Amino acid sequence: MSAVGHAIYLHGFASSPVSSKAVRFERELARHGVSFGCPDFNRPSFEDLTVTRMLDQTRAAVRAAVRGPVALIGSSLGAFVALQAAAQNAAAGDRPVIDRLVLLAPAIDVLAGPQDADIGQWRRDGRLRIFHHAWNEYRDVGFALYQDAEQYDAFNLVLPLSMLVFQGRQDDSLSSELVERWARARPNVDLRMVDDGHQLSASIDEVWTASEKFFGLGPLS
């Protein structure tokens, strides 16, 4: 593969474009002269968030890339969206081409819902009160997020792109066993299990070093 020309970071649920991982990737890629984008999935309204809207925003970000090939970097729910976006890009023959993915603690089973969510109560109320980590406050998210997600599936998705995946063994938000099972069935996935939690904060240097090589970028002195 040729070196990445543009990278797009897809942040996770109740996160933002200024998350520590997004900022780290943007800074490191800038040193290599790689352009960068990060759509804000909280806009225009967090309460009305759906996977389909995230995919529309991702497609717009890809089309805005000044050059390819494009790499998607997805965190948690953003990783699930990265998988779907890459599949849509390939099926439509869109340009520029998405040719590789970095997935960080991927939410493979998006229908598990937010941590500790009572799906039945969420359905009855039409909204769920959750803590938005980026904004440090509680916000509502509509049940449309769950309903819309039912049409998307990561396990039955056939996507022959190169994928670099990092998953923490101490992840208390997502099932590391599920990620391992998903990765084992795909020879094009390079899974790196690390002794870390969902945020992968303690492993960010390892994540970047591996990603730098995966992007076809030589280490800088």
Steps between C-alpha positions, in 0.01 A plus 500: 500500500609854434533745788181656634420840350217597734369367832158543659440439869151382601448565869295281728161536666479805732849604397616779268760609243718632782534166677856419605538227235366720218735782599796261518435357154451845350827627649705198395357488148566871451869435565493265201310747282186281496175696489240419766130530565268418789124546460311606812229238554343712774372741235251616407340328800631231733145396594426419134817294447472196270751273328359606163568866579854411611551317170374802304745723687782254440425481128509880480834504683645242260382693195660814642842330516747682276683177417492127561526231591295562812537325835217495751585494870196400703459494876227288663173589320713693252675172415167336420420794274845472337425140400164594348642809326784301342253241373279770348803671344610177334151404381437841345846528344537840665812714470722547684528139609499389863774237498573424867352528848633551851240388752536587868288301746244439223132476594444188288157437655351847475159368608636440847418869547671742736644344813234402757217614270158346563395450137137440588479818708684691229243381247206597723637845588629578152821637646782399732683720750874437478816670618669677210871471579616770258257757642523378861124508544191284457320509165212312336541281193196384305393139448539559126870424552417142597226454241717629218797284605296183452552519122881482533710197587874459550514121531357425156685783330748386235776758483839390360688815607805495725394572857708574808300448820586584860292354780555527876474189713360710786233667288194534724282657231531245219561127482864429416404136436253612233767710327741206508239267348420752227870549419584128493256448213677764288857437381528863387470621861812561710367488857717641778374412848639733766477520878284809504144624535248633252671836450835334417665794678798303628562350155479811282875504425482137385186579300667786319827315429311210341265735313791702362645187341156382388446833324823452306670791675863476602582595859623856540818581688 
